[in-house]
Amino acid sequence: MNTHTPQAPAPSARIEGTKVTDEKVRKWLEIGGVIAAVVLIAVGGGSIILSMKGLEVVKHELQQQKIVGASDMTPKATAVEAKAAGLSKSVTLPTCSVAGKTVDNGATARCFASYMRIHALESTGGLVYSQIPDYATANGEGTNEATKALMAHEQPVENPARTTWVTETALSTALNASYMAEQLGLFGIVVGVALLLAGTGFAVLALGGALRTPATGLPGRRSFPWRPRAGGRAMVGDGADSR
């Protein structure tokens, strides 16, 4: 009975098959790199555009309020006023100055808000909202007991200091939100620039043939000629599969 022993593919056939596989992989990697580059550039550009529009909105909305800093909104003047009002030394005083300046950006808005807080503390005797009595009294100290409060239309009069603090909190929160929005806009621009650079780098690597070089991508197959060694045996055959 004759038996047929299958022969292994020739070395040259194996090399050609490997080259075709490597070429397909390299091609798909290049396509993936181009797609990634397009996505990164698109997202980066969109981030920059939206962030710049956000900054414009913040500036426009602040300008519409026509807010100008009072003449006493300087660190020196505020320190004198705080001392005269008997504010505690633990109260943090503003270090910026917005006197006579128009509030039209996040930095001036935050500075103005910090002065508003000091003015509110001066009007309440250094008390925050949770410490202010609920009702007004004749001596101005206030009380939490309705029976001891000033009466108007048979109802206890609400402490006006609480209203002052609520108003200050609402306005300063809005101004601080403008500052936060501006910072987020700037952060969005930085992220957008980073994405643009990353996308451009992907495009350069993919289209510039980086994957075709042995040092940075898929290494090709190299062939070495036969070289004899001691004993007459060959080391590597011509066309052998070697890296």
Backbone torsions as a table, in degrees:
resi	resn	phi	psi	omega
1	MET	NA	126.7	-178.7
2	ASN	-87.5	134.2	177.4
3	THR	-113.7	140.8	-179.2
4	HIS	-108.9	119.4	179.4
5	THR	-93.2	116.5	179.8
6	PRO	-62.4	139.3	178.4
7	GLN	-93.8	142.4	178.2
8	ALA	-67.7	148.7	178.1
9	PRO	-58.6	148.2	177.7
10	ALA	-63.1	150.1	179.3
11	PRO	-54.4	-38.3	-178.8
12	SER	-65.0	-35.1	178.9
13	ALA	-67.5	-41.5	178.6
14	ARG	-62.7	-40.9	-178.8
15	ILE	-64.2	-43.7	-179.6
16	GLU	-63.4	-40.7	178.6
17	GLY	-63.6	-40.4	178.6
18	THR	-66.1	-38.6	179.2
19	LYS	-63.2	-41.7	179.2
20	VAL	-63.3	-43.1	179.0
21	THR	-62.6	-46.0	179.2
22	ASP	-61.7	-37.6	-179.8
23	GLU	-65.8	-40.0	178.6
24	LYS	-65.4	-44.5	179.2
25	VAL	-61.4	-44.4	-179.8
26	ARG	-61.9	-40.4	-179.6
27	LYS	-62.8	-45.0	179.3
28	TRP	-66.6	-35.9	176.8
29	LEU	-65.2	-38.3	177.9
30	GLU	-66.0	-42.5	177.8
31	ILE	-62.2	-43.4	177.5
32	GLY	-62.2	-38.0	178.1
33	GLY	-64.4	-40.5	178.6
34	VAL	-65.4	-43.4	178.9
35	ILE	-61.8	-44.5	178.3
36	ALA	-61.5	-39.4	179.0
37	ALA	-63.3	-43.7	179.8
38	VAL	-63.0	-43.3	-179.8
39	VAL	-64.2	-45.9	-179.2
40	LEU	-63.5	-42.3	179.8
41	ILE	-66.4	-40.8	179.3
42	ALA	-64.7	-45.7	179.6
43	VAL	-66.5	-40.6	178.2
44	GLY	-62.9	-45.4	178.1
45	GLY	-63.3	-42.1	177.5
46	GLY	-62.7	-39.6	179.1
47	SER	-62.6	-41.9	179.9
48	ILE	-65.9	-44.7	-178.6
49	ILE	-63.2	-47.6	-179.1
50	LEU	-65.1	-38.3	179.9
51	SER	-66.1	-41.6	178.6
52	MET	-65.6	-37.9	176.3
53	LYS	-65.3	-38.6	177.5
54	GLY	-62.5	-41.1	177.8
55	LEU	-63.8	-38.4	178.7
56	GLU	-65.7	-38.9	178.7
57	VAL	-64.3	-44.8	179.3
58	VAL	-59.3	-47.0	-179.4
59	LYS	-63.3	-42.9	-179.0
60	HIS	-64.4	-45.2	-178.3
61	GLU	-64.8	-39.5	178.1
62	LEU	-66.5	-40.3	179.4
63	GLN	-64.2	-32.7	179.5
64	GLN	-65.8	-26.2	-179.2
65	GLN	-76.7	-16.7	177.0
66	LYS	53.1	49.5	-179.6
67	ILE	-90.8	129.4	177.8
68	VAL	-128.1	134.0	-179.0
69	GLY	-65.3	139.7	178.2
70	ALA	-71.0	163.3	-175.9
71	SER	-66.4	-22.4	-178.5
72	ASP	-92.1	7.0	-178.7
73	MET	-86.3	60.1	174.4
74	THR	-129.6	152.7	-178.9
75	PRO	-56.4	-41.4	-176.9
76	LYS	-67.4	-49.0	-179.1
77	ALA	-64.3	-39.4	-179.0
78	THR	-67.9	-35.2	177.9
79	ALA	-63.3	-40.5	178.6
80	VAL	-65.5	-44.4	-179.1
81	GLU	-66.4	-40.8	180.0
82	ALA	-63.7	-38.8	178.7
83	LYS	-67.7	-40.4	179.0
84	ALA	-66.3	-32.6	-179.7
85	ALA	-81.4	-5.7	178.3
86	GLY	76.8	25.6	179.0
87	LEU	-69.7	147.3	-179.7
88	SER	-64.9	149.3	178.2
89	LYS	-68.0	-15.6	178.9
90	SER	-75.6	-13.0	179.0
91	VAL	-72.6	126.6	-179.7
92	THR	-79.9	120.1	-179.6
93	LEU	-91.9	149.9	179.8
94	PRO	-63.7	147.6	176.5
95	THR	-110.4	-6.9	178.7
96	CYS	-93.3	172.2	178.8
97	SER	-132.3	131.0	179.1
98	VAL	-130.7	15.0	-178.1
99	ALA	-62.6	124.1	178.4
100	GLY	74.1	3.2	-178.6
101	LYS	-97.9	146.7	176.0
102	THR	-82.5	131.5	178.7
103	VAL	-81.9	103.3	-177.4
104	ASP	-136.7	12.8	175.4
105	ASN	-151.9	173.8	-175.3
106	GLY	-62.7	-37.9	-178.0
107	ALA	-65.2	-48.1	179.9
108	THR	-69.0	-31.9	178.0
109	ALA	-64.9	-43.6	179.3
110	ARG	-66.7	-39.2	178.8
111	CYS	-62.9	-45.4	179.8
112	PHE	-61.5	-40.5	-180.0
113	ALA	-63.0	-36.6	179.8
114	SER	-65.9	-35.3	176.9
115	TYR	-72.0	-34.7	177.3
116	MET	-60.7	-38.7	179.8
117	ARG	-64.1	-42.1	179.1
118	ILE	-64.6	-41.6	178.6
119	HIS	-63.1	-38.0	178.2
120	ALA	-66.3	-41.4	178.2
121	LEU	-64.3	-36.5	177.7
122	GLU	-64.4	-37.0	-178.7
123	SER	-77.1	-21.7	-179.8
124	THR	-102.5	6.4	-179.4
125	GLY	74.4	26.8	178.1
126	GLY	86.9	7.0	-179.0
127	LEU	-94.4	141.4	172.8
128	VAL	-90.4	174.8	-171.6
129	TYR	-55.9	-43.0	-176.9
130	SER	-67.7	-16.5	-178.8
131	GLN	-99.2	-10.1	-176.6
132	ILE	-80.6	130.0	177.5
133	PRO	-59.6	152.8	-175.2
134	ASP	-71.1	-37.3	-171.9
135	TYR	-120.0	156.6	179.4
136	ALA	-85.5	150.0	176.7
137	THR	-129.3	167.8	-177.3
138	ALA	-65.7	-32.1	-178.5
139	ASN	-84.9	-2.2	176.8
140	GLY	83.4	-2.5	-178.4
141	GLU	-81.6	-26.0	179.9
142	GLY	82.6	163.9	179.9
143	THR	-154.2	156.1	175.8
144	ASN	-96.2	-1.4	-179.7
145	GLU	-101.3	120.3	-177.1
146	ALA	-62.0	-30.0	-177.3
147	THR	-70.7	-21.2	-178.9
148	LYS	-100.1	0.2	-175.9
149	ALA	-86.2	162.4	171.8
150	LEU	-64.4	144.4	-176.9
151	MET	-113.1	141.3	175.1
152	ALA	-142.9	121.2	-176.3
153	HIS	56.7	39.5	177.8
154	GLU	63.3	24.5	177.2
155	GLN	-129.4	142.2	178.2
156	PRO	-64.9	140.7	-178.1
157	VAL	-81.6	129.0	178.7
158	GLU	-70.0	143.3	-179.4
159	ASN	-64.8	119.1	-178.6
160	PRO	-64.6	-21.7	178.7
161	ALA	-64.3	-32.5	178.4
162	ARG	-68.0	-39.4	177.4
163	THR	-63.6	-40.9	177.9
164	THR	-59.7	-44.2	-178.0
165	TRP	-68.0	-39.5	178.7
166	VAL	-62.6	-43.9	179.4
167	THR	-62.5	-44.5	-179.8
168	GLU	-63.1	-41.8	-178.8
169	THR	-63.4	-42.3	-179.3
170	ALA	-63.5	-46.0	-177.7
171	LEU	-69.6	-44.1	-178.8
172	SER	-67.5	-33.8	176.8
173	THR	-63.8	-40.9	177.9
174	ALA	-63.7	-40.9	179.5
175	LEU	-67.9	-40.7	177.8
176	ASN	-67.1	-32.4	175.8
177	ALA	-64.4	-34.6	176.5
178	SER	-64.2	-41.2	177.6
179	TYR	-62.4	-45.1	180.0
180	MET	-63.3	-41.4	179.6
181	ALA	-62.7	-39.5	179.1
182	GLU	-65.5	-41.5	178.9
183	GLN	-64.8	-38.8	177.5
184	LEU	-65.6	-36.7	177.0
185	GLY	-63.3	-43.7	178.0
186	LEU	-64.6	-39.4	177.8
187	PHE	-63.9	-39.5	178.1
188	GLY	-62.3	-37.2	177.8
189	ILE	-65.9	-43.0	179.0
190	VAL	-62.1	-44.6	178.5
191	VAL	-63.1	-40.6	179.1
192	GLY	-61.6	-43.4	178.1
193	VAL	-62.6	-41.8	179.3
194	ALA	-62.4	-41.3	178.6
195	LEU	-66.5	-38.5	177.4
196	LEU	-61.8	-44.1	179.0
197	LEU	-64.4	-41.9	179.3
198	ALA	-64.7	-42.9	178.4
199	GLY	-63.3	-41.8	177.5
200	THR	-62.4	-39.6	178.1
201	GLY	-63.4	-42.3	177.4
202	PHE	-60.7	-43.1	-178.7
203	ALA	-63.4	-43.5	-179.8
204	VAL	-62.7	-44.0	-179.2
205	LEU	-66.7	-41.0	-176.6
206	ALA	-73.0	-45.0	-176.8
207	LEU	-84.7	-20.7	-178.5
208	GLY	-84.4	0.7	176.3
209	GLY	80.9	27.5	-179.4
210	ALA	-63.2	-31.8	-178.8
211	LEU	-76.8	-6.6	-179.3
212	ARG	-92.5	-3.9	-178.7
213	THR	-99.8	137.9	-179.0
214	PRO	-59.7	-28.8	-174.0
215	ALA	-74.3	-28.8	-173.8
216	THR	-120.9	-8.6	-176.3
217	GLY	-134.8	-140.7	-178.2
218	LEU	-81.1	119.7	-178.1
219	PRO	-71.4	141.7	176.8
220	GLY	-81.6	174.7	179.1
221	ARG	-91.9	135.0	-180.0
222	ARG	-111.4	144.6	179.1
223	SER	-113.2	139.7	179.1
224	PHE	-120.5	144.5	176.9
225	PRO	-71.4	164.2	175.1
226	TRP	-64.1	134.7	175.9
227	ARG	-131.0	119.5	-179.4
228	PRO	-73.4	153.1	173.9
229	ARG	-135.0	-176.9	-176.3
230	ALA	-56.0	134.1	179.4
231	GLY	96.0	-3.2	176.4
232	GLY	80.4	8.3	-179.1
233	ARG	-92.7	143.9	-179.0
234	ALA	-81.2	146.6	177.2
235	MET	-86.2	-55.2	-177.4
236	VAL	-135.1	133.7	-179.8
237	GLY	-85.7	157.9	179.2
238	ASP	-65.1	123.0	-178.7
239	GLY	83.7	8.6	-179.7
240	ALA	-68.0	156.3	-178.8
241	ASP	-80.1	102.6	-177.8
242	SER	-140.4	146.5	179.1
243	ARG	-107.6	NA	NA
